[in-house]
Amino acid sequence: MPALVLIAAIGLAGGILSGLFGIGGGLVIVPGLIILAGFTAAKAAGTSLAALLLPVGLFGALEYYRAGQVDVRAAVIIASWSERSSVPASGRRSTRSWHSARSGSSCSSWACA
């Protein structure tokens, strides 16, 4: 599977799981980048933070970026596909409103990233 398609798939999975269960960055994206895309742990963490940048990981991502541990292109792809998939997935939650599902997603991503 070409690298960009694989990275997009990781972002898609992170977005769907974020929308359904409030998990994504640290539990899905980081291990996916390490195991499937061959990133180092530091680069996977930095790239995940960059993908979840606003408002979650601004300062952490800047530190990883300064250390050369962010793949900006991968972060943009992950962010794009995560957002596209998390909104529809969060709408499938029957017990929470769209706003609380999105808030839970951000909080969980913050805690995991």
N, C-alpha and C positions, 0 to 999 in steps of 0.2 A: 504494500500500500504506500503510495507516495507520501512523503513527510507532511506536506501541507494538508492533505486529506486526513491523515491520522491525527494531526493536531486539531483540525476542525472537529473530528469525531470526539476527541477528548473534551473539547469545549461544549459540544452538543450534549454529551452524557452528563457533564457537570451541570449544565443548565436544567436538564430534565430532572435530575435528582435534587437539585436545589429547589426547583418549583414544587416537586412532590413531597420532599421530606426535609427541606431546609439544610441540605448538605451540598457540598460542591467543591470549593477550593482546596482545602487541605485534605479532604477525604477521597476525592475523585481525581481532580486535576493534577495535583502534585504526584501521587503514585502513578497515574497514567503517563505523565511526562517522563518519569524515571523508568518505569517498566517497559512501556511501549515505544517511547520516542528516544530513549537512551540518554536523557538529560542527567546531569549530576544532580544530587539532592539540592545543592545550593542554587543551581540554575533553574531547577523545577520550581522551587519555592519562590525565587525572584520573579520568574515568569508568571506564576500564578498570582502573585501580589500585583504585578503590573496589569494583569488582565482584570483584576478586581479593584482597580485603582480608586475609582470614585465611589464612595468616600472612604472605603475600607482601608486600603493599604498604601496611601500616598507616601508617608514617611519611610515605611519599611521598604517599599519598592525603590525609592530614591537611593537608599543605602545599598541595596543589592545592585542597582544600576551603576552606582559609583564604583563598586567592586567588580564590574564587568559580568555580573551574574544574571542578566535579564536578556532573554531573546525577545526583542521588541516585536518582531513580525509574528512570532508564535503567540505572544500576549494579545495582540490585536485580533488575530483569528479566533483565539479562545473566547475573548470578550464578545466578539460579534456573534458567534454561535451559541454561547451561553445565554445571552440576552434573548436571542430569537427563540430558544427552546424553553427557557424558564417561565416566561409569561404564559404561554399556553398550558404548560404543565402545572403551574400554580393555580390556574383556573379550574383544574380538575379536582382540587381539594374540596370536599363537601362540607367540612366542619369549620373552615376558616374563610374569612373574607380575602379578597385579592390583596388589600393593603396589609393585612396581618401576615399573609403568606410571604409577601415581598420583604416585610420587615424581618420576619424570621429567617429568610434566606440571607439577608445582609448580616444579621447578627451571627448566624452560624458560620458564614464565610469569614467573618472577622475573627471568630474564635478559633477557626481551623487554620487560617492563613498565618 
